[in-house]
Amino acid sequence: MSGNKPISLYASIYALVKQIPAGHVCSYGQIGQVIGCSARTVGFAMAALPAGNDVPWQRIVNSQGMVSPRADGDTHLLQRALLESEGVSFDGENRIDLSRHSWTFSF
């Protein structure tokens, strides 16, 4: 694998995530399917985002419509707060109503 491949792959992931409008979410797997990589790779790309970026990382959730806890502490609480500020609602089991908030890309 060339040294530039991960950078261009991550750039493709970030460009796609930027297309998700406020109030909507996508799963790691959905992004991976569109890009042609694994959900795990999408997760690695999201974790590699530099501070102060303009990628709406909070709009990527797991396949159950839940915010995934992270090893870095309380970032999942920030993610939920950001999503709620965009109008995304959670049920009593901390799941997002994907029938209402899931984004589908049209190409």
N, C-alpha and C positions, 0 to 999 in steps of 0.2 A: 504494500500500500504506500502510495506516495505521501510525503509530508503534508501536502495541501489537501488531500482528500477529506480528512475530518473537518478542516476549516470550511471547505465548500459545502460539505454535508450539513454542518451546523448552520451555516448561513442560509441554506435552503429551508431548514427547519424554522429558523427565526423569521424568514420572510413569510412563510405560511402562517405562523402564529400571529404575525402582525395583521393578517387579514380577518381574524376573528373579532367581530364587533363586541363592544361592551354589552353586558347582559347575556352573553353566550359563552359556552365552554366546549372544548373538545377533549377527547381522551388521548393519552400518550399513544395508544394503539391506532386511533384514527389518523393522527398526524403521521405515524410511521407507515401506515398503509399508503397514504398519498405520496410520501417522499420515497418509499421503498426501503425502509429500514425497520429495525425492531422498536417496540415501545421502550425498551431499556435504553436504546441509543437516544431516543427523544428525551428521556429522563436525564441522561448524561449531558445532553446539550443544554437543557434547562438549568442544570446545576452549574454549568460552566459559564453562564451569563455573567458578564462583568457588572459591577455596581454602577448604577446610574444609566443603565441601558433603556431603550424605548420599546422593548419587547414585552407585551402583556402576558408575562409568564403565569400570572395567577389564573388565566383562563384554561390552563391545561390541568386536567384532573384524571383520576384513575377510571377504569372501565365501569366501576359501580357508581360513578357520579359522586365520588367522595374526594375530598382533599386528603392527600397522603401525608402522614406525619413524616418529618425529616429528622435526620440525626443532628442537625445544627440548632436544635432548640425549638423556638416558637414560631418559625416561619410559616407553619401551617395555619396558625392563628391569624397572622397577617394576611395570608392568602384568602382565608374565609372572609375577613373583614373587607378586603378589597372587592371580592366578588359580591358581597352583600351591598356594598356602596354602589355597585353597578346595577343592582336590582335582581341579582340572582338569589333565589330563595332555597332554603334547606328544610328538609322535613325533620321530624323528631329523631330520626336515626342518622342525622348529619349527611344525608344524601341530597344531591341536586336533582330536581325533576328534569331528567334529560329529554323527555318529550316536549318540554317547554323551553329549555335553555340550550339544548345541544345545537351546535352549528354544523351545517353540512356545506362543504365546498362545492361550488358549481363551476366546472371548467368547460 
